[in-house]
Amino acid sequence: MKSLVSPEALAGFWEVHFSLFFRLLPFLKIKQCRFSEELSLPSTRDAPGLTWCCCHSLQDPTVIPHLMSLLSSSQPTQEYVTQIFSHCCKVPADHQTVLFNHGAIQSISPMLISPSYKVRMQALKCFSVLAYENTQVSTSLVNVVVDGEQLPQVFVRMMQRDQPIEMQLTAAPSGRTRATLPCLVRMCSKEHLLEERVAGAETLAYLMEPDVELQRIASTTDHLLAMLADYFKYPSSVSAIADIKRLDHDLKHAHELRQAAFKLYASLG
């Protein structure tokens, strides 16, 4: 039977009435709903009150167990629930402890090997905020085994260069600048998207400015200076009609490339 509610209408409900959703959550039969692949959870920018709603929901003792039970549902549901948990952790450590005591680590860790990239990323982001400055959670993560592999090794595998940039940076250890250096340098390569090249150069500039040793390492890593020279070659010539859309995009953002390159040059000294 065809649903009378379109995916667009459902998406609007999530965005506009998120706080109402938490009040009704214990009574909704979400596990029986058909989540369309086209349905997307609003981002933090689209729903500025999302974090407040998530934290407020913890006052109801039935909410977290219900959300935990939904983690065995479809991949879109897993993605949405882990995103909710991530927002809950972006506040004082007591919310991290609440989720920890409800078995969040054991419930979310299998999602790190999910066939869905979106689910893996949301699970990884959830762990990054769940363990942030929390010794109890961090210590527990070390002993978790996922599909016969210890969780730290899963994180290391997510940092490999064949993984997407977003995953590499999210999986990198917090506070260890050199662990992110290879990924950031590769982001400066012309094979990557314009936004990634800008972000890579600006992040490197910020990290290297106070660190002389890091400046030395970066200047000899993967021909970084040669990569920066390509930043000044935009807009490039177009050899095919298929490149026109990309060229138009680059024309609008060429100044960002040059600005990022100048910042990095300055940090290299």
Contacts in CASP RR format, 6 or more apart in sequence:
PFRMAT RR
TARGET T0000
AUTHOR 0000-0000-0000
METHOD contacts of the structure
MODEL  1
MKSLVSPEALAGFWEVHFSLFFRLLPFLKIKQCRFSEELSLPSTRDAPGL
TWCCCHSLQDPTVIPHLMSLLSSSQPTQEYVTQIFSHCCKVPADHQTVLF
NHGAIQSISPMLISPSYKVRMQALKCFSVLAYENTQVSTSLVNVVVDGEQ
LPQVFVRMMQRDQPIEMQLTAAPSGRTRATLPCLVRMCSKEHLLEERVAG
AETLAYLMEPDVELQRIASTTDHLLAMLADYFKYPSSVSAIADIKRLDHD
LKHAHELRQAAFKLYASLG
3 34 0 8 1.000
7 36 0 8 1.000
7 38 0 8 1.000
7 39 0 8 1.000
10 36 0 8 1.000
10 39 0 8 1.000
11 39 0 8 1.000
11 40 0 8 1.000
11 42 0 8 1.000
13 21 0 8 1.000
14 21 0 8 1.000
14 39 0 8 1.000
14 41 0 8 1.000
14 42 0 8 1.000
15 42 0 8 1.000
15 46 0 8 1.000
15 47 0 8 1.000
18 42 0 8 1.000
18 47 0 8 1.000
18 49 0 8 1.000
18 50 0 8 1.000
18 53 0 8 1.000
19 49 0 8 1.000
19 52 0 8 1.000
19 53 0 8 1.000
19 56 0 8 1.000
21 28 0 8 1.000
21 53 0 8 1.000
22 53 0 8 1.000
22 54 0 8 1.000
22 56 0 8 1.000
22 57 0 8 1.000
22 60 0 8 1.000
22 63 0 8 1.000
25 57 0 8 1.000
25 63 0 8 1.000
25 66 0 8 1.000
25 67 0 8 1.000
26 60 0 8 1.000
26 62 0 8 1.000
26 63 0 8 1.000
26 66 0 8 1.000
30 70 0 8 1.000
30 73 0 8 1.000
30 77 0 8 1.000
31 69 0 8 1.000
31 70 0 8 1.000
31 73 0 8 1.000
31 77 0 8 1.000
35 74 0 8 1.000
35 76 0 8 1.000
35 77 0 8 1.000
36 76 0 8 1.000
37 76 0 8 1.000
39 76 0 8 1.000
41 79 0 8 1.000
41 80 0 8 1.000
41 83 0 8 1.000
42 50 0 8 1.000
44 50 0 8 1.000
44 51 0 8 1.000
44 87 0 8 1.000
50 87 0 8 1.000
51 87 0 8 1.000
51 88 0 8 1.000
51 90 0 8 1.000
51 91 0 8 1.000
54 84 0 8 1.000
54 85 0 8 1.000
54 87 0 8 1.000
54 88 0 8 1.000
55 87 0 8 1.000
55 88 0 8 1.000
55 91 0 8 1.000
55 95 0 8 1.000
57 63 0 8 1.000
57 88 0 8 1.000
58 64 0 8 1.000
58 88 0 8 1.000
58 95 0 8 1.000
58 98 0 8 1.000
64 98 0 8 1.000
64 99 0 8 1.000
64 102 0 8 1.000
65 102 0 8 1.000
67 81 0 8 1.000
67 84 0 8 1.000
67 85 0 8 1.000
68 102 0 8 1.000
68 103 0 8 1.000
68 104 0 8 1.000
68 107 0 8 1.000
70 77 0 8 1.000
70 78 0 8 1.000
70 81 0 8 1.000
71 77 0 8 1.000
71 78 0 8 1.000
71 81 0 8 1.000
71 82 0 8 1.000
71 107 0 8 1.000
71 108 0 8 1.000
71 111 0 8 1.000
75 114 0 8 1.000
75 115 0 8 1.000
75 116 0 8 1.000
75 118 0 8 1.000
75 119 0 8 1.000
78 111 0 8 1.000
78 114 0 8 1.000
78 116 0 8 1.000
78 119 0 8 1.000
78 122 0 8 1.000
78 123 0 8 1.000
79 116 0 8 1.000
79 118 0 8 1.000
79 119 0 8 1.000
79 122 0 8 1.000
82 108 0 8 1.000
82 111 0 8 1.000
82 119 0 8 1.000
82 122 0 8 1.000
82 123 0 8 1.000
82 125 0 8 1.000
82 126 0 8 1.000
83 122 0 8 1.000
83 125 0 8 1.000
83 126 0 8 1.000
85 99 0 8 1.000
85 104 0 8 1.000
85 108 0 8 1.000
85 126 0 8 1.000
85 130 0 8 1.000
86 122 0 8 1.000
86 125 0 8 1.000
86 126 0 8 1.000
86 129 0 8 1.000
86 130 0 8 1.000
88 95 0 8 1.000
88 98 0 8 1.000
88 99 0 8 1.000
89 95 0 8 1.000
89 96 0 8 1.000
89 99 0 8 1.000
89 126 0 8 1.000
89 129 0 8 1.000
89 130 0 8 1.000
89 132 0 8 1.000
90 129 0 8 1.000
93 133 0 8 1.000
93 134 0 8 1.000
96 129 0 8 1.000
96 130 0 8 1.000
96 131 0 8 1.000
96 132 0 8 1.000
96 134 0 8 1.000
96 137 0 8 1.000
97 134 0 8 1.000
97 136 0 8 1.000
99 130 0 8 1.000
100 130 0 8 1.000
100 134 0 8 1.000
100 136 0 8 1.000
100 137 0 8 1.000
100 140 0 8 1.000
104 126 0 8 1.000
104 130 0 8 1.000
105 127 0 8 1.000
105 130 0 8 1.000
105 137 0 8 1.000
105 140 0 8 1.000
105 141 0 8 1.000
105 144 0 8 1.000
106 144 0 8 1.000
108 123 0 8 1.000
108 126 0 8 1.000
108 127 0 8 1.000
109 123 0 8 1.000
109 127 0 8 1.000
109 144 0 8 1.000
109 146 0 8 1.000
109 151 0 8 1.000
110 146 0 8 1.000
110 147 0 8 1.000
111 119 0 8 1.000
111 120 0 8 1.000
111 122 0 8 1.000
111 123 0 8 1.000
112 120 0 8 1.000
112 123 0 8 1.000
112 124 0 8 1.000
112 127 0 8 1.000
112 146 0 8 1.000
112 151 0 8 1.000
112 154 0 8 1.000
112 158 0 8 1.000
113 120 0 8 1.000
113 146 0 8 1.000
113 147 0 8 1.000
113 154 0 8 1.000
114 120 0 8 1.000
114 123 0 8 1.000
117 164 0 8 1.000
120 158 0 8 1.000
120 167 0 8 1.000
121 166 0 8 1.000
121 167 0 8 1.000
121 170 0 8 1.000
124 155 0 8 1.000
124 158 0 8 1.000
124 167 0 8 1.000
124 170 0 8 1.000
124 171 0 8 1.000
125 170 0 8 1.000
127 141 0 8 1.000
128 170 0 8 1.000
128 174 0 8 1.000
130 137 0 8 1.000
131 137 0 8 1.000
131 138 0 8 1.000
131 141 0 8 1.000
132 174 0 8 1.000
141 151 0 8 1.000
141 152 0 8 1.000
142 150 0 8 1.000
142 151 0 8 1.000
142 152 0 8 1.000
143 150 0 8 1.000
144 150 0 8 1.000
144 151 0 8 1.000
145 151 0 8 1.000
146 154 0 8 1.000
155 171 0 8 1.000
156 171 0 8 1.000
157 163 0 8 1.000
158 167 0 8 1.000
158 168 0 8 1.000
158 170 0 8 1.000
158 171 0 8 1.000
159 167 0 8 1.000
159 168 0 8 1.000
159 171 0 8 1.000
159 172 0 8 1.000
159 179 0 8 1.000
159 183 0 8 1.000
160 168 0 8 1.000
161 168 0 8 1.000
161 182 0 8 1.000
161 183 0 8 1.000
161 186 0 8 1.000
163 171 0 8 1.000
165 183 0 8 1.000
165 186 0 8 1.000
165 187 0 8 1.000
165 192 0 8 1.000
165 196 0 8 1.000
168 180 0 8 1.000
168 183 0 8 1.000
169 180 0 8 1.000
169 183 0 8 1.000
169 184 0 8 1.000
172 179 0 8 1.000
172 180 0 8 1.000
172 183 0 8 1.000
173 179 0 8 1.000
177 207 0 8 1.000
177 211 0 8 1.000
177 214 0 8 1.000
178 214 0 8 1.000
178 217 0 8 1.000
180 203 0 8 1.000
180 207 0 8 1.000
181 204 0 8 1.000
181 207 0 8 1.000
181 214 0 8 1.000
181 217 0 8 1.000
181 218 0 8 1.000
181 221 0 8 1.000
182 221 0 8 1.000
182 222 0 8 1.000
184 200 0 8 1.000
184 203 0 8 1.000
184 204 0 8 1.000
184 207 0 8 1.000
185 204 0 8 1.000
185 218 0 8 1.000
185 221 0 8 1.000
185 222 0 8 1.000
185 224 0 8 1.000
185 227 0 8 1.000
186 192 0 8 1.000
186 222 0 8 1.000
187 196 0 8 1.000
187 197 0 8 1.000
187 199 0 8 1.000
187 200 0 8 1.000
187 201 0 8 1.000
187 203 0 8 1.000
188 197 0 8 1.000
188 200 0 8 1.000
188 201 0 8 1.000
188 204 0 8 1.000
188 224 0 8 1.000
188 227 0 8 1.000
188 228 0 8 1.000
188 231 0 8 1.000
188 264 0 8 1.000
189 197 0 8 1.000
189 222 0 8 1.000
189 227 0 8 1.000
190 197 0 8 1.000
190 227 0 8 1.000
190 230 0 8 1.000
194 249 0 8 1.000
194 250 0 8 1.000
194 253 0 8 1.000
194 256 0 8 1.000
194 257 0 8 1.000
195 253 0 8 1.000
197 231 0 8 1.000
197 257 0 8 1.000
197 260 0 8 1.000
198 253 0 8 1.000
198 256 0 8 1.000
198 257 0 8 1.000
198 260 0 8 1.000
200 260 0 8 1.000
201 228 0 8 1.000
201 231 0 8 1.000
201 257 0 8 1.000
201 260 0 8 1.000
201 261 0 8 1.000
201 263 0 8 1.000
201 264 0 8 1.000
202 260 0 8 1.000
202 263 0 8 1.000
202 264 0 8 1.000
204 218 0 8 1.000
204 264 0 8 1.000
204 267 0 8 1.000
205 260 0 8 1.000
205 263 0 8 1.000
205 264 0 8 1.000
205 266 0 8 1.000
205 267 0 8 1.000
206 267 0 8 1.000
207 214 0 8 1.000
208 214 0 8 1.000
208 215 0 8 1.000
208 218 0 8 1.000
208 264 0 8 1.000
208 267 0 8 1.000
208 268 0 8 1.000
209 266 0 8 1.000
209 267 0 8 1.000
215 267 0 8 1.000
215 268 0 8 1.000
215 269 0 8 1.000
218 224 0 8 1.000
218 268 0 8 1.000
219 225 0 8 1.000
219 268 0 8 1.000
225 268 0 8 1.000
228 261 0 8 1.000
228 264 0 8 1.000
228 265 0 8 1.000
231 257 0 8 1.000
231 258 0 8 1.000
231 260 0 8 1.000
231 261 0 8 1.000
232 257 0 8 1.000
232 258 0 8 1.000
232 261 0 8 1.000
234 250 0 8 1.000
234 251 0 8 1.000
234 254 0 8 1.000
234 257 0 8 1.000
235 247 0 8 1.000
235 250 0 8 1.000
235 251 0 8 1.000
235 254 0 8 1.000
236 247 0 8 1.000
236 250 0 8 1.000
238 244 0 8 1.000
238 247 0 8 1.000
END
